[in-house]
Amino acid sequence: MRKARRLSPKAYIEGITSEDRYILSQAISVIESNRKEDNELSEEILAGIQNHTGNAIRVGITGVPGVGKSTFIETFGQEVIRNGHKLAVLTIDPSSQLSKGSILGDKTRMEELAMNPSAYIRPTASGKSLGGVASKTREVMLLCEAAGYDVVFIETVGVGQSETSVHGMVDFFLLLMLAGAGDELQGIKKGIMEMADAIAITKADGDNIQRAERAKAEYQNALHLFPMAQGGWIPKVKTTSALKKTGMTEVWHIITDYRQKMIANGFWHHQRRAQNIDWMHSVIKDYLLKEFYDTVTIKKMLVQMEEQVATEKIPATNAAKKLLSHFNDRNS
């Protein structure tokens, strides 16, 4: 495979900050690359754009299967753009655990939004990453912010995996729910409900309007049973219809109201600081894991330990401690 041509760090930084979409896409490919030289280049790019980041509203969007996330995002995204914003949508496609392939079809599913010059859609395969979030999503988000996108949506694979990772990198967490699909309150984990800053009931049109209103009342009652969120925010519930383009203005008003109140009470910046620190610790863990499993002597020992653990000749805990002890001795 032909090696991709790379630009200088300065060229990437200048291209991104001058809002060149082509350079932005190239830089994201560098960020997502696993090649050592690209990792070094990505560090220089991130350092160079640092002062141009942090000014966007970061919104995480998740929902149950069949809720219509892509359709909602396309309609809601157009509402955001009508309010004078530039929107970046980072969509996470589920990667096959067998083939490692990914559909990466969000630009097709959001055709109108993709054609809007004020929108930038970037699909990324989730790969082995947990929580439906690609491992480099944070970095890609920062590049988009530096390129002038002042609202960023992060769409996750969907409820069923841990959503903590996306919640830990956004300012506002929007949960999409579908009415009339059985017992709504039993169909979603309490933990995800507790993370939601707002719930949007989708497909509230036609014969489904009354069911959507009932679901809205049920969720509002359920949310009042949870402890008050940090910052003193009380989550809101709204009915929406991407088909009829209703409820989108109200959802956007909720997000902007949240931002205004959280900035006023200091929680917005407190949360950003905490997320940055958590991100640093997450990167440390990732690099330690990679270094551990890439160590030649560990690779050899690992095969032996796996066989002994599999045949119950040694407890898994003992095997793990031996491997870690060898790794620590090597680095001491």
C-alpha positions as CSV (number, residue, x, y, z in Angstrom):
1,M,0.0,0.0,0.0
2,R,1.3,3.4,-1.0
3,K,2.5,5.6,1.9
4,A,0.2,8.6,2.4
5,R,1.9,12.0,1.7
6,R,2.2,14.0,4.9
7,L,2.5,17.8,5.2
8,S,4.6,19.7,7.8
9,P,3.1,20.3,11.2
10,K,3.0,24.0,10.4
11,A,1.0,23.4,7.2
12,Y,-1.5,21.3,9.0
13,I,-1.9,23.9,11.8
14,E,-2.3,26.8,9.4
15,G,-4.7,24.9,7.2
16,I,-6.9,23.9,10.1
17,T,-7.0,27.3,11.7
18,S,-7.8,28.9,8.3
19,E,-10.8,26.5,8.2
20,D,-9.6,24.5,5.2
21,R,-11.8,21.4,5.2
22,Y,-9.5,19.4,3.0
23,I,-6.5,20.0,5.3
24,L,-8.8,19.2,8.3
25,S,-9.7,15.8,6.9
26,Q,-6.0,15.1,6.2
27,A,-5.1,16.0,9.7
28,I,-7.8,13.8,11.2
29,S,-6.4,10.9,9.2
30,V,-3.0,11.6,10.8
31,I,-4.6,11.7,14.2
32,E,-6.4,8.4,13.7
33,S,-3.3,6.6,12.3
34,N,-1.4,4.0,14.3
35,R,1.9,4.6,12.6
36,K,4.7,5.8,15.0
37,E,5.7,8.8,12.7
38,D,2.1,9.9,12.5
39,N,1.7,9.7,16.3
40,E,4.6,12.1,16.6
41,L,3.2,14.4,13.9
42,S,-0.3,14.4,15.6
43,E,1.3,15.5,18.9
44,E,2.8,18.5,17.1
45,I,-0.5,19.3,15.4
46,L,-2.5,19.1,18.7
47,A,0.0,21.3,20.5
48,G,-0.2,23.9,17.7
49,I,-4.0,24.2,17.6
50,Q,-4.4,24.2,21.4
51,N,-5.1,27.9,21.7
52,H,-7.9,27.6,19.1
53,T,-9.9,25.0,20.9
54,G,-12.4,24.9,23.7
55,N,-15.0,27.4,22.4
56,A,-17.5,24.9,21.0
57,I,-20.6,23.5,22.6
58,R,-20.0,19.7,22.8
59,V,-23.1,17.6,22.7
60,G,-23.2,13.8,23.1
61,I,-26.1,12.1,21.4
62,T,-27.1,8.5,22.1
63,G,-30.3,6.4,22.0
64,V,-31.9,3.0,21.8
65,P,-31.8,1.0,18.6
66,G,-34.4,2.2,16.1
67,V,-34.7,5.6,17.6
68,G,-33.6,7.3,14.5
69,K,-30.4,9.0,15.6
70,S,-29.1,9.9,12.1
71,T,-32.5,11.3,11.0
72,F,-32.7,13.3,14.2
73,I,-29.2,14.6,13.9
74,E,-29.7,15.7,10.3
75,T,-32.8,17.7,11.2
76,F,-31.5,19.0,14.5
77,G,-28.2,19.9,12.8
78,Q,-30.0,22.1,10.3
79,E,-31.7,23.8,13.2
80,V,-28.3,24.5,14.8
81,I,-26.9,25.9,11.5
82,R,-30.0,28.1,11.1
83,N,-29.1,29.7,14.4
84,G,-25.8,30.9,12.9
85,H,-23.5,28.1,14.0
86,K,-21.0,25.8,12.2
87,L,-21.5,22.2,13.1
88,A,-19.2,19.2,13.2
89,V,-20.8,15.8,13.5
90,L,-18.5,12.9,14.7
91,T,-20.5,9.7,14.0
92,I,-19.2,6.5,15.4
93,D,-19.8,3.4,13.3
94,P,-19.9,0.0,14.9
95,S,-16.9,-2.0,13.7
96,S,-17.3,-5.7,13.1
97,Q,-15.5,-7.7,15.7
98,L,-15.0,-10.5,13.2
99,S,-14.0,-8.6,10.0
100,K,-12.9,-5.4,11.8
101,G,-14.8,-3.6,9.0
102,S,-17.2,-0.7,9.4
103,I,-20.2,0.6,7.4
104,L,-19.1,4.2,7.6
105,G,-22.4,5.3,5.9
106,D,-23.4,8.4,7.9
107,K,-22.8,10.8,5.0
108,T,-25.3,8.8,3.0
109,R,-27.8,8.7,5.8
110,M,-27.4,12.5,6.4
111,E,-27.3,13.6,2.8
112,E,-28.8,17.0,3.2
113,L,-26.6,17.9,6.2
114,A,-23.5,16.6,4.5
115,M,-24.1,19.0,1.6
116,N,-24.5,22.0,3.8
117,P,-21.2,24.1,3.7
118,S,-21.7,24.9,7.4
119,A,-21.6,21.3,8.4
120,Y,-18.7,18.8,8.6
121,I,-19.5,15.1,9.0
122,R,-16.8,12.7,9.9
123,P,-17.6,9.0,10.4
124,T,-15.1,6.9,12.4
125,A,-15.0,3.2,13.1
126,S,-15.3,2.4,16.8
127,G,-12.9,-0.6,16.5
128,K,-12.1,-2.2,19.9
129,S,-13.0,0.9,21.8
130,L,-15.6,0.6,24.5
131,G,-18.6,2.9,24.9
132,G,-19.3,3.3,21.2
133,V,-16.6,6.0,21.0
134,A,-13.5,5.8,18.8
135,S,-10.2,6.0,20.6
136,K,-9.2,9.3,18.9
137,T,-12.6,11.1,19.2
138,R,-11.4,13.7,21.6
139,E,-8.5,14.7,19.4
140,V,-10.7,14.8,16.3
141,M,-13.2,17.0,18.3
142,L,-10.3,19.5,19.1
143,L,-9.3,19.7,15.4
144,C,-12.9,20.5,14.4
145,E,-13.0,23.2,17.0
146,A,-9.8,24.7,15.8
147,A,-11.3,24.7,12.3
148,G,-14.1,27.0,13.4
149,Y,-16.9,24.5,14.2
150,D,-18.5,26.0,17.3
151,V,-20.9,23.1,17.9
152,V,-19.8,19.5,17.9
153,F,-22.1,16.5,18.0
154,I,-20.7,13.1,19.0
155,E,-23.1,10.3,18.1
156,T,-22.4,7.0,19.8
157,V,-23.1,3.4,18.5
158,G,-26.1,3.2,20.9
159,V,-27.4,2.2,24.3
160,G,-26.2,-1.2,25.4
161,Q,-22.5,-0.4,25.8
162,S,-21.1,1.9,28.5
163,E,-21.8,5.5,27.5
164,T,-19.5,6.9,30.2
165,S,-16.7,7.6,27.7
166,V,-18.8,10.0,25.6
167,H,-20.3,11.6,28.7
168,G,-16.8,12.3,29.9
169,M,-15.9,14.4,26.9
170,V,-19.0,16.5,26.2
171,D,-20.8,19.4,27.9
172,F,-24.3,18.2,27.3
173,F,-25.6,14.6,27.1
174,L,-28.8,14.2,25.0
175,L,-30.6,10.9,25.2
176,L,-33.0,9.9,22.4
177,M,-36.0,7.6,23.3
178,L,-38.7,6.0,21.2
179,A,-42.3,6.0,22.5
180,G,-44.7,3.1,21.9
181,A,-42.0,0.4,21.9
182,G,-43.0,-1.5,25.0
183,D,-42.2,-0.5,28.6
184,E,-39.9,2.5,28.0
185,L,-38.6,2.8,31.5
186,Q,-37.6,-0.8,31.7
187,G,-35.9,-0.6,28.3
188,I,-33.0,1.6,29.3
189,K,-30.4,1.4,32.0
190,K,-30.8,3.7,35.0
191,G,-27.2,4.8,34.7
192,I,-27.7,6.3,31.3
193,M,-30.9,8.0,32.4
194,E,-28.9,9.6,35.3
195,M,-26.3,10.9,32.8
196,A,-28.9,12.6,30.5
197,D,-29.1,16.4,30.6
198,A,-32.2,16.1,28.4
199,I,-34.3,13.4,26.8
200,A,-35.9,13.8,23.3
201,I,-38.8,11.5,22.5
202,T,-38.4,10.9,18.7
203,K,-41.0,10.2,16.0
204,A,-43.7,12.1,17.8
205,D,-45.9,12.4,14.7
206,G,-49.1,10.8,13.2
207,D,-50.6,8.1,15.4
208,N,-47.6,8.2,17.7
209,I,-48.2,11.7,19.1
210,Q,-50.3,10.5,22.1
211,R,-47.8,7.7,23.0
212,A,-45.0,10.2,22.8
213,E,-46.8,12.6,25.2
214,R,-47.4,9.7,27.6
215,A,-43.7,8.7,27.4
216,K,-42.7,12.3,28.0
217,A,-44.8,12.3,31.3
218,E,-43.3,9.0,32.4
219,Y,-39.7,10.2,31.8
220,Q,-40.3,13.5,33.6
221,N,-41.7,11.6,36.6
222,A,-38.7,9.2,36.6
223,L,-36.1,11.9,36.3
224,H,-37.5,13.6,39.4
225,L,-36.6,10.5,41.4
226,F,-32.9,10.8,40.6
227,P,-30.6,13.0,42.8
228,M,-30.1,16.5,41.4
229,A,-27.3,16.6,38.9
230,Q,-24.0,18.5,39.5
231,G,-24.5,22.2,38.7
232,G,-28.1,22.1,39.9
233,W,-29.5,21.3,36.4
234,I,-32.9,19.6,36.2
235,P,-33.0,17.4,33.0
236,K,-35.8,18.3,30.5
237,V,-37.9,16.1,28.3
238,K,-39.2,17.1,24.9
239,T,-41.1,15.4,22.1
240,T,-39.7,15.7,18.6
241,S,-40.3,14.7,15.0
242,A,-37.6,14.8,12.4
243,L,-40.3,14.0,9.8
244,K,-42.4,17.1,10.7
245,K,-39.3,19.1,11.9
246,T,-41.0,19.8,15.3
247,G,-39.4,20.1,18.7
248,M,-35.9,20.9,17.3
249,T,-36.0,24.5,18.3
250,E,-37.0,23.6,21.8
251,V,-34.2,21.1,22.2
252,W,-31.7,23.7,21.0
253,H,-33.1,26.2,23.5
254,I,-32.6,23.7,26.3
255,I,-28.9,23.2,25.3
256,T,-28.2,27.0,25.1
257,D,-30.1,27.6,28.4
258,Y,-28.0,24.9,30.0
259,R,-24.8,26.4,28.7
260,Q,-25.8,29.9,30.0
261,K,-26.7,28.7,33.5
262,M,-23.7,26.4,33.9
263,I,-21.3,29.1,32.8
264,A,-22.9,31.5,35.2
265,N,-22.5,29.1,38.2
266,G,-19.0,28.0,37.2
267,F,-19.9,24.4,36.5
268,W,-19.2,24.5,32.8
269,H,-15.5,25.3,33.3
270,H,-15.2,23.1,36.3
271,Q,-16.5,20.1,34.2
272,R,-14.1,21.0,31.3
273,R,-11.1,21.0,33.7
274,A,-12.1,17.7,35.2
275,Q,-12.6,16.1,31.8
276,N,-9.1,17.3,30.7
277,I,-7.5,15.7,33.7
278,D,-9.5,12.4,33.2
279,W,-8.4,12.5,29.5
280,M,-4.7,12.7,30.6
281,H,-5.1,9.6,32.9
282,S,-6.9,7.8,30.1
283,V,-4.1,8.4,27.7
284,I,-1.5,7.2,30.3
285,K,-3.5,3.9,30.7
286,D,-3.7,3.5,26.9
287,Y,0.0,4.0,26.4
288,L,1.0,1.7,29.3
289,L,-1.2,-1.0,27.9
290,K,0.2,-0.6,24.4
291,E,3.8,-0.6,25.8
292,F,3.1,-3.7,27.9
293,Y,1.7,-5.8,25.0
294,D,4.2,-4.5,22.5
295,T,7.2,-5.7,24.7
296,V,8.9,-8.6,22.9
297,T,9.7,-10.5,26.1
298,I,6.2,-10.0,27.4
299,K,4.8,-11.4,24.1
300,K,6.8,-14.6,24.6
301,M,5.9,-14.9,28.3
302,L,2.2,-14.2,27.5
303,V,1.8,-17.3,25.4
304,Q,3.2,-19.5,28.2
305,M,1.1,-17.8,30.9
306,E,-2.0,-18.1,28.8
307,E,-1.5,-21.8,28.3
308,Q,-0.9,-22.3,32.1
309,V,-3.9,-20.3,33.0
310,A,-6.1,-22.0,30.4
311,T,-5.1,-25.5,31.8
312,E,-5.5,-24.3,35.4
313,K,-1.9,-24.9,36.3
314,I,-1.6,-21.4,37.7
315,P,-4.2,-18.9,38.9
316,A,-4.9,-16.0,36.6
317,T,-4.0,-13.5,39.3
318,N,-0.6,-15.1,39.8
319,A,0.1,-15.1,36.1
320,A,-0.8,-11.5,35.7
321,K,1.4,-10.5,38.6
322,K,4.4,-12.4,37.1
323,L,3.9,-10.7,33.8
324,L,3.7,-7.2,35.4
325,S,6.7,-7.9,37.7
326,H,8.7,-8.8,34.6
327,F,7.5,-5.7,32.8
328,N,8.4,-3.5,35.8
329,D,11.9,-5.1,36.2
330,R,12.5,-4.4,32.6
331,N,11.7,-0.8,33.0
332,S,13.4,-0.2,36.3
